[in-house]
């Protein structure tokens, strides 16, 4: 096991060349200044609104979340308002998004925050992870978006970009892969990490897609290991 860990660390170090990371950041941030998607939860720093958004966004397409998110905040604008709702009411409202357990976890989370934290959303990854339905990605997303903390995130979109561009191979379950989490933290800039996280998420959804990636129109194509490998493979076939 120790040998495997050492080998993985060496793999990360060799793949994440500082100059390549700098180039990657620069070009991706330029892309982000013109292409970030506009969602209502991105136009606020209110921890409660961001917490709700993150619950609703779990394993759900962002476009589908927008109308439910707006209706949710209209009906329950504060934690105290949410505490007056029943699980059945929440389940009915959130039903179009799927994940039947989402309403119950949100219901439990609301009460814990009111009782344990005096109605204030925890501002630390550690405390957020103690809440039902919140994992590492969600906790870090809340910290970076609501509290401007320099915490990188990793989901399937981010993992795909890192694996392709830097030629890293993560574990099958990306959200639990230590190699990819370590890489995401190394690659992230020292400031405005919240914006950086959104840039990666959108780039993975819009350009570096799982199927039919837009490699021909990708601003990272000049140094992307994935494109170079694909080009070499096509050349061999011809």
N, C-alpha and C positions, 0 to 999 in steps of 0.2 A: 504493500500500500504506500509506504514512504517513497519507494522508487517511482511509483506511478504519479504521485503528487509532484515529485521533483521534475519528472519528465513533462508533466502538464505545464508547470511553471516555466520551464525552459521553452516550451512551445509558444506560450504567450509572449515571452520576452523577445524571441526571435521574430515573431510575426508582427509585433507592434513596434515598428521602427518609429522613433520620435519624429523624424522628418515626414514620414508618411502620415502619421497622426496629425501633425500640424497642417499638412496639405488637405487632409480629409476634413478637418474642422473648418478650415477657411472656405472651401468650396461648398460644403453643406450649409454653412451659415449664410452664405451669399444666396443660395437657393431658397433658404427659409425666409429671407427678408421679402421675397416676392410671392411665395407659394403656400404659406401656412393657411390652413383652413380656419374658417371663422365659426366658432361654436359659442353659445351663450356662457358656458362655464369657463371659457377662456377670457372672458371680459370682466372677470371679478377676482378679487383676492379674498373674498369672504370664505373662511374655513368651512362653514356649514354648507354653503352652496357647492363648494368643491367636494366635500365629503359625499354629498348626495350624488353628485355627478359621477364620482368614482364608483360608487355602489351600482349605479345604473349602467355604467359602461362595461362592467365586468362581463367578458365573453359576449358582448353585444355591439353591433355596428353603431357608430356614433350618430349617423343620420337618423336611425330609428329612435335614438334616445332623445333627440331634441324636443319633440312635442310632449313627451312624457315628463321630461325634466322641467319644462316650463309650467306644465299643469301641476306638477308636484310642489314646486316652490310657491305657486299661487295659492294652493290649498294649505300648505304647511311651510310658511316662510321662516319659522324658527324651530329650534329643538323643542321648545315648550308647546308649540302648536302640534308638532309631530307626536308628542307624548299623549295628546288627546285622541289620536286616531287608534283604530283597532287593527289587528293583523288582517282581518277580512277586508277592511277598507283599503289597506295598502296592497294587499294581494290583487284586488280588483283593478286598482290603478296601474300596477306594474305587470299585470298579466300579459299584455302584448309583447313584453321584452323576454318572456320565458324565465327560466330558473326560478321555480316555485318557492325555493327556500330564501330567495333574496329579501322578500318582505319581512319574514320572521327575523332574519339576521339584522336588518336595518332597525326593526322595532326594538330588538334587544340592545343594539348599539346605542340608540337614542337614550334609553333608560340608564345605561351604564355611565354615559357621559354626564347626564344630569345629576346622577347620584354620587358618582365617584370624583368627577372633575368639575363639579359646580356649574355645569352647563357650558364649559369651554372645551372646544375641540382640542385634544392633546396635540402638542406641537413637537413631539419626538417620535421617531420611528419605533423605539422600544415600546412606548405606551400605546401607540396606534396598533401595533401587532397583537396587543392583548385584547383588542375588540373583536367581536364575532364577525366573520366574513372579510376580514382585512389581512391580506398577505403582504409579502415584501414589496411587490410592485405597487400595490395600492397605497401602502404606508408611505413609500418614498415619493410617489406622485403627489400625495397630499402635502408632504413636507416641502417639496420643491415648488409647487404651484401656490399654496396658501401661505407658506412661511418663508419662502425664498431661500431655502436651505440647499446647499450644493450636493444633492444626492441624485446620482444617476439611476435610471430605471432600465429594466429589461423585460421585454415581452417578445412575442414571436416576430414582430416586425423589426424590432431593434436587433434581435439575435440574427435574423436573416441578413441584415445589412453587414453586421460585423463578420459573420462567417464568410460571406461572399467577398467582401472587399479585402479583408485581411487574411483570407485563407485559413480560418480557424475552424476546427470541427468540435462543436459542442455535443453534449449528451442529448439523448432523444427528447427528454423533458427539458426544454430550454429554460423554463422559469426556475428550475432548481440546479442549473448547471453552474458550478463554481468558476469554471474557466471563463464562461461568457459573462458572468457577473463581474469578475475581476477585470475582464477586458473593457466592459462598459464603463467601469469606474476610472480606469486608466485613460480611456479615450475622452471622457467628458472634460470640458474646460473648467477653469477654476471659478468662473463667475457666470451669472445668468444661465444656470444649469436647467432651470425650469423651462426656459425658451429652447434650450438645446434638446431637452427631452421631447418637447412637442415637435421639433424639427425632425428628429429621428422617426417618431411615430408617423408623421405625415409622409415623409420620404418613403418609408416602407410601405405605406398604404397606396401611394400615388405613383411611385417610380420603380422602386426595387420590390416589386410585387412577387408574391409566391409563384403565381402563374403568369406567364407572358410579361416578364419585367421589361421596362422600356429602356433597354440598354443603349439603343441607338441615340436616345435623347437624354442620356444620363450625364450629369455634370461631373460624375466621379469616374467615368469610363476610362480615362487616360491611365489611371493607376489601379484599377479594380482587378484583383486576381481572378475573379469569376469570369469576367469578360475575356481576359487573356486566355484562360483555360478553354472557354467555349470557342474562341477564335482558332486556337491551336487544334482543337478537336475537329472542327469543320474543315480546316486545311488538310488534316490527315485523311479525312473521308474523301476529299476530292483528289 
